């Protein structure tokens, strides 16, 4: 994604060497507990107890 021209931003940032393979939205994370082990390509999902 390319920022729009003349976009200004200020403040600190945390940059980490992360693997980003997808996007789970807030609604998914609100209802489900998701655990991912990207090193071994495994994942678990179960309904949240909230």
KEBASE-472289 format. One record per residue: z, x, y of N, C-alpha, C, CB in turn; chain; residue number from 1; residue in one letter. Coordinates in steps of 0.2 Angstrom, whole numbers, plus 5000, padded with zeros to 4 digits. Each point is the difference from the previous one (the first is absolute). Glycine has a CB too. Layout:
<sites>
 n.c3 n.c1 n.c2 ca.c3 ca.c1 ca.c2 c.c3 c.c1 c.c2 cb.c3 cb.c1 cb.c2 chain   n res
    Z    X    Y     Z     X     Y    Z    X    Y     Z     X     Y     A NUM   A
...
</sites>
This chain:
<sites>
 n.c3 n.c1 n.c2 ca.c3 ca.c1 ca.c2 c.c3 c.c1 c.c2 cb.c3 cb.c1 cb.c2 chain   n res
 5000 5004 4994  5000  4996  5006 5000 5004 5006  5006  4991  4994     A   1   X
 4990 5008 5011  4999  5004  5006 5004 4996 5006  4989  5005  4996     A   2   X
 5015 4998 5007  5004  4996  5006 4994 4999 5005  5011  5006  4998     A   3   X
 4991 4988 5006  4996  4998  5006 5000 5006 5005  5002  4987  4997     A   4   X
 4992 5014 5007  5000  5004  5005 5006 4999 5005  4987  5001  4999     A   5   X
 5016 5004 5004  5005  4999  5005 5006 4998 4998  4991  4998  5008     A   6   X
 5010 5002 4985  5007  4998  4997 5005 5006 5001  4994  4992  4992     A   7   X
 5011 5006 5011  5006  5005  5001 5006 4999 4996  4996  5001  5012     A   8   X
 5006 5004 4985  5006  4999  4996 5005 5006 5002  4994  4994  4990     A   9   X
 5013 5004 5009  5005  5005  5002 5005 5000 4995  4997  5000  5012     A  10   X
 5007 5005 4986  5006  5000  4996 4999 5004 4994  5002  4988  5004     A  11   X
 5003 5012 4992  5001  5005  4995 4996 4997 4994  5011  5004  5004     A  12   X
 4987 5000 4991  4997  4998  4994 5003 5004 4994  4989  4996  5006     A  13   X
 5011 5000 4988  5002  5004  4994 4993 5000 4996  5013  4996  5000     A  14   X
 4985 5010 4998  4994  5000  4996 5002 5004 4993  4993  5001  5010     A  15   X
 5006 4995 4985  5001  5003  4993 4994 5000 4996  5012  4995  5001     A  16   X
 4988 5009 4994  4995  5000  4995 5000 4995 4995  4999  5012  5001     A  17   X
 4999 4982 5000  5001  4994  4996 4993 4998 4997  5009  4996  5007     A  18   X
 4991 5001 4987  4995  4997  4997 4999 4993 5002  5001  5008  4990     A  19   X
 4994 4989 5013  4999  4993  5002 4994 4997 4996  5005  5003  5012     A  20   X
 4997 4993 4983  4995  4998  4996 4999 4992 5001  5003  5008  4992     A  21   X
 5001 4989 5012  4999  4993  5001 5005 4997 5006  4996  4999  4988     A  22   X
 5004 4995 5012  5004  4997  5006 5003 4994 4997  4993  5004  5009     A  23   X
 5014 4996 4991  5004  4994  4998 5002 4997 5006  5003  5005  4988     A  24   X
 4996 4989 5013  5002  4996  5006 5007 4998 5000  4989  4996  5002     A  25   X
 5014 5002 5004  5007  4998  5000 5001 4994 4996  5000  5004  5011     A  26   X
 4996 4991 4988  5001  4995  4995 5001 5002 4993  4993  4993  5008     A  27   X
 5003 5012 4990  5001  5002  4993 5007 5003 4999  4987  5002  4999     A  28   X
 5015 5003 5006  5006  5003  4999 5006 4996 5001  4994  5010  5004     A  29   X
 5005 4984 5000  5005  4995  5001 5002 4997 4993  4996  4998  5012     A  30   X
 4999 5001 4984  5002  4996  4994 5000 5004 4993  4994  4991  5006     A  31   X
 5004 5015 4995  4999  5004  4994 5003 5007 5001  4990  4994  4997     A  32   X
 5013 5009 4998  5003  5007  5000 4994 5004 4996  5013  4996  5000     A  33   X
 4984 5009 5004  4995  5004  4997 5002 5007 5000  4992  4992  5005     A  34   X
 5007 5011 4989  5002  5007  4999 4994 5003 4998  5012  4998  4997     A  35   X
 4985 5008 5006  4994  5003  4998 5002 5008 4999  4993  4992  5007     A  36   X
 5004 5010 4987  5001  5007  4999 4993 5003 5000  5010  4998  4993     A  37   X
 4988 5004 5013  4993  5002  5001 4998 5007 4996  5000  4994  5011     A  38   X
 5005 5010 4988  4999  5006  4996 4998 4998 4993  5008  5006  5007     A  39   X
 4994 4989 4990  4999  4999  4993 4995 4993 4999  5011  5006  4996     A  40   X
 4987 4992 5010  4996  4994  5000 5003 4994 4997  4990  5007  5000     A  41   X
 5017 4992 5001  5003  4994  4997 5003 4996 5006  5003  5006  4989     A  42   X
 4998 4987 5009  5003  4996  5005 5004 4994 4997  4991  5003  5008     A  43   X
 5014 4995 4995  5004  4994  4998 5000 4995 5006  5007  5007  4991     A  44   X
 4993 4987 5007  5001  4994  5005 5005 4995 4997  4988  5002  5005     A  45   X
 5016 4995 4999  5004  4995  4998 5002 4996 5006  5005  5006  4990     A  46   X
 4997 4987 5008  5002  4996  5006 5006 5002 5003  4994  4990  4994     A  47   X
 5006 5010 5013  5006  5002  5004 5006 4995 4999  4992  5005  5008     A  48   X
 5014 4997 4992  5005  4995  4999 5003 4997 5007  5003  5007  4990     A  49   X
 4993 4993 5015  5002  4997  5006 4999 4993 5000  4997  5011  5006     A  50   X
</sites>
